[in-house]
Amino acid sequence: MESELYEAVVEGNVHSLLALLSKDRLLLDRTMVGNQTESPLHIAAMLGHSGFVEEVLAWKVEMAKEQNSQGLTPLHLAVAKWYFHIVKNLLRVDPKVCFFRDKYGRNPLHVTAMKGHVDILELLVRVKPSAAWDILENGQTIMHICVKNNKLEVLKLLVDILDDEQFINLKDEDGNTILYLAAAADRQTKIVLFLSKKGVNSEITNYKGFSALILSTKGGRMKSKIVDNVFTTLHPPGGKENGNEKKKKWQNSTHKMLNVMAVLLASMTSQAWINLPNRIREGRKNHAAHTGGDLPMVKRLWNLDKLFM
């Protein structure tokens, strides 16, 4: 009879489910103590059979807590597949499932952030906001997941809802902040600009001495990846084949990287300015009034950037 039950699940056939339960009211209970790797609720949630999910929950609500061999709950599967209505039903019967972790230590909010499902993540955070603060085994936060998977819109949502300066500057097990990860990665200029505007500390160093902009080590002065990328882009690519196309890509890359550098430098300068004693700050203001008041390094970067626009 269990094989018939699983056939009904795959088809999403609620009528067959009810017919089987009328013959054996303990059928769902037996699946919970059997050797199956997936419960009927897991399969229904994964396949998006909303009506089947509702009926199973009506008969056996505790099945929402069941974890498969990978540690995944039906909620993990529903959020990953972007089944909003199923997610709502699972949260309705047991919102504490938001804290359940899979074998990689990820709760359903982590999985949602990784997939980039903004609407589902907002629902989960509203229901169980503290689940968003769970730290993974490697020390990474849900915001680290957003940056690693280049999910800018999800990151924006979390920064606005959680609104915590300390959390946004947390380090992972390697000492990397989310700003450092974004700055060191390719194609994440928009994330770097967003985090810099949100006041993320660009001077925090990881355990190797690298910060989002530059570092110093006992072995000598070295540049972080973002700085290396800048100096690399300042040299046009060689070769005659597809020259115009290569030049255009180089100009676009340089333009983006200089924007990042300018924002990071402005952020660092702003932080240093805030920490200056009042008497020094007033003196600098008076000097700026006579000299135009621009930040020299940032100004040079912006002027250089104009060459490639």
N, C-alpha and C positions, 0 to 999 in steps of 0.2 A: 504493500500500500504506500510505502514511502516513495517508491519509484514513481507512482502515480502522482503523488504530491509534488515531486520535483518537476514532472512534466507540466503540471498545472501552473507552477511558478514561472517556468520558462515562457509559457504562453500568456501568462498574466490572466489566467482564467479563474475569476472569482467564483463562478458557479460551480466549477469542479472542486475548488477548495471547500466550499460549504457542503457539497455532497460527501466528500471524504470525511469531514469533521462530524457529519451527522452519523456516520458509521463508527467512527473512532474519535472520541472527544480528547483522547490523550495523544493524538498523532503528533501535534506540534511539540508536546513535552518530550516525546521520544527522540525527535530530531535534535533536541538540545543536549541530550545525554549520549547520543550516538557517536559514530566515528566520522560523520560528515565534516568536511573542512569548511563548508559554507552552509549557513542556516537558510531556510526559505526566505527569511526577511533580508538577508544579505543579497541574495540573488534578485529578489524583487526590487530592492533599492538600486542595485547596480544596473538593472535593465529599465528602470523608470516606470515600473508598473504601480502607479500611485494608488489605484483602487485596491490592488492586492495588498499593498503595504498597510493601508487603513484597516483592512479586514483582519490581517494577522495581528496587528496591534490591539484590535478590539478583543481578540481571543487570548493573546499571550503578550501583554505589554512588556514583560521583563525581557523579551527577546531583543529589545532595542539595545540592551547592554551586552549582548553576545559579541565576542571577538573571534575572528577566524584565525587560521594558522599564522597569518601575517600580523595579527594584533589589530586588525581593522574592524571597526564596528559598522553597522549599516549606515550610520551618519557619515563616516569617513568616505564611503563609497558614493553616497548621494551628493555630497558637496563636490567630490572630484568630477562627477558626471554632470553637475550643474542642474540638478533636479530640485528646483526651488520649493515646489509644493510638498515633495517628500521630506525635504529638510524641515519645513515648518511642522509637519506631522510628527516627526521624530523628536523635535525639540519640545513639542507640546506635551508628549507623554513622559519625557525624561531629559530635561536640559543639562543634567550633570554629565551626560555622555560627552559633552564638550571637553571634559578633562581627560577622557580615555586616550591612551597613547598606543600607537602601533609599534612594531618591533624596532623602528628607527627613532622612537621617542616623539613622534609628531602627533599632536591632537588634531581634531577636525579643522580648527582655525588655521593651523600651520599648512595643512593640505590645501585649504581654500586659498590662502595667500600665494602658495606655490603655483596654483592653477590660474590665479588672477581674476577670480569671480567676485567682483566688488559688491554686488547686491547681496549675495549669500554671506560674505564676510561681515557686512554691516549688520545683518540680522543676527549672526552668531555673537558678535561683540555686544550688541544691545541686550541679548539674553544673558550671556555669561561673560562680562567684560574681563574678569580676572583670568579667564583662560588664555587671553591674548598675552598675558605676562609670563606664561610658562616658558622656561628656558630649555633648549635642547641639550643633549649630552655633550655636544661640542662647544657649549657656551653661547651658541647663537640664539638670537631672538627671532620673533616673527618678522621683524624688520630686516634682519639679515637675509631671511628667506626671500623677501620681496626684492632686495637688491640683487641677490645671486640669480634670481630668475627674471630680472629686469621688468618688474611689475610696478610701474610708476603710479598708476591710479590707485592701486591697493595701498601702496606706501603713503600716498597723500591722505587717504581715508584714515589710516592708523595714526599718523602724526596728528591729525586734527582731533580724533576721538580720544586718544590716550593722553595727548597734551602733557607729556612729561619729559623735561629736559634731560634728566638723568638716564631714563630708559633709552632715549634716542642716541645717547652717547656711549651705551654699554659696549664692552669689548667681548669678542668670542675667545675661545681657548688660545688663539694665537695673538690675542691682543688687538685684533682688527675691529675698528668701528665700521658702521655701515657706510660712512663717508669714504673711508679708506678703500673699502671693497669696490665702491662705485668708481672712485678715481683710478683705481688700478685696472679696472675692467675695460673692455672695448665697448663702444656704442652705448655708453651710459652717461653721456654728457648732460642730458635733461635731468637725470636723477641727481647728479652732482650739483647742478645749478639750483634745483629745488631744495636740497638739503642745506646748501650754503645760505640760501635766503631765509631758511628756517632757523638759522643760528647754530647749526651743528658745529661743534668745536673741531676745527681743521688742524689743530696743533697736537692733538692726542696721538701718541706714538704707540706702535705695537711692540711686542716683545723682542723684535729685531731692531728696533729703533726707527722704523719707518713711520712717517705721518702721512696725511693725505697730500702734502705738498713736498716736503723735503726732510732729510734726516741727517744726523751726524752720528758716526760710530767711532769707536776707539781706533779702528783701522784706517780712518780717514773720512773725508767728506764724500758722501754718495748721494745719488739722486733717486727719488722714488720713481715708480713706473710712469706716473703722470708727467713728471719732468722729463724723463727719458723720451716719452712720446712727443713732447713739445719740440725738443731739439732734433728729433728724427724728422718731424714734419717740416722743419725749417729748411730742409734740403730736398729740392724737387727730385722726383724719380727720374732715373736715366732711361735711355732707350728711345728709339724713334717710332716703334710700333705703337699705334693708338696713342700718339703723343698728346693730342688734345684731351682725350678722355682721361688719361693719367693725370694731366695737369689739373683738370677740373676736380677730380677726386682728391688730389693733394691740397688744392685750395680750400675745398670744403672741409677736409680734415683739420687743416691748420686753423681755419676760422672757428670751428667748434672748440678745439683745444685751447686756443687763446682766450676764448670766452670763459672756459673753465678756470684757467689760470688767473684771469682777472678777478673773477668772483671769489676764488679762494684767497687771493692776496688781499682783496678788500675786506673779506671776513676776518682774516688774521689781524689786519691793521685796526679794524673796528674793535676787536677784543683787546688789543694792546692799548688802544686809546682810552677805553673804559677803565683800565687798570692804572692809568697814569695818575700821579698826585695832582691835585687841583692847580697848584701853582705852575706846574709844568704845562698842564693842559691849557691854561689861560695864556701862557707865553706862546704856545704853538698857534693858538687861535689868532693872536695879534700878528704873528709872522705870516700866517695864511692870508690874512686880510690884505697884506701888502704884496704877496707873491702870487695870488690867484687861488691858493688853497687846494690845489690838486694833489693827489697822491702820486708821486713821481713814477714809481714802478708800474702802478696800475695804468696811469696815463700813457706810458710808453707802450704797454701791451695793447691798449685800445687803439692807439695810433698805428701800431704795427698791423693790427687786425684789419684796419681799413684798406691795407694794400691788397688784401685777398677777397674783398667784398665786390 
